[in-house]
Amino acid sequence: QKEVEQDPGPLSVPEGAIVSLNCTYSNSAFQYFMWYRQYSRKGPELLMYTYSSGNKEDGRFTAQVDKSSKYISLFIRDSQPSDSATYLCAMATNFGNEKLTFGTGTRLTIIP
Amino acid sequence: DTGVSQDPRHKITKRGQNVTFRCDPISEHNRLYWYRQTLGQGPEFLTYFQNEAQLEKSRLLSDRFSAERPKGSFSTLEIQRTEQGDSAMYLCASSRALIPYEQYFGPGTRLTVT
């Protein structure tokens, strides 16, 4: 079993819809949670970074972390065709162990 | 801030040949990371540096792989005696030491071993 599980999709939604992307994890030592966006044949781009449980909002993006359920989410409001990409969750344990453990990524397509 | 750059962007080599990739991090970042990504998978950690010191290496980094960051600025990743299983995207990322989880990735070097 992988430490981080992410549904690979593909996920297709109409423009303007709210998108929900999720990851589950098994390592209770994870404390830092990141979401990256990756366009085809490009490097991952950092979207959001949260520590421990709670919510964080940045523009159209909201990240949620529920450590009790070992479950994290990324919500995209008013989705745009330019949001079409692969979304990767990533996690890390304590300060001093900064390697990121990634999910497999969810491929998202926003249909105009 | 010009971002993380990697060179070359694509490399095709024959099995058994050696290859070397270069990464130039964001100038004020003293942490530098190497990851490998295969099709349909997320990036996997290989190794990271703080300044010129290599602080951690993954068990994925066999003895055919070596990474250096001699002056604490750019880094090189060398693969000796390449195998077809080495075909992947090799990604470099950098961060500030005080915010190590905000890692900024370069465009990657796509390696194809024939």
Interface residues (C-beta under 8 A of the other chain):
Chain A: V4 Q6 P8 Y32 M34 Y36 R41 K42 G43 P44 E45 L46 Y49 L88 A90 A92 F95 N97 E98 K99 L100 T101 F102 G103 T104 G105
Chain B: V4 R31 Y33 Y35 G40 Q41 G42 P43 E44 F45 Y48 E56 S58 L91 A93 S95 P100 Y101 E102 Q103 Y104 F105 G106 P107 G108 R110
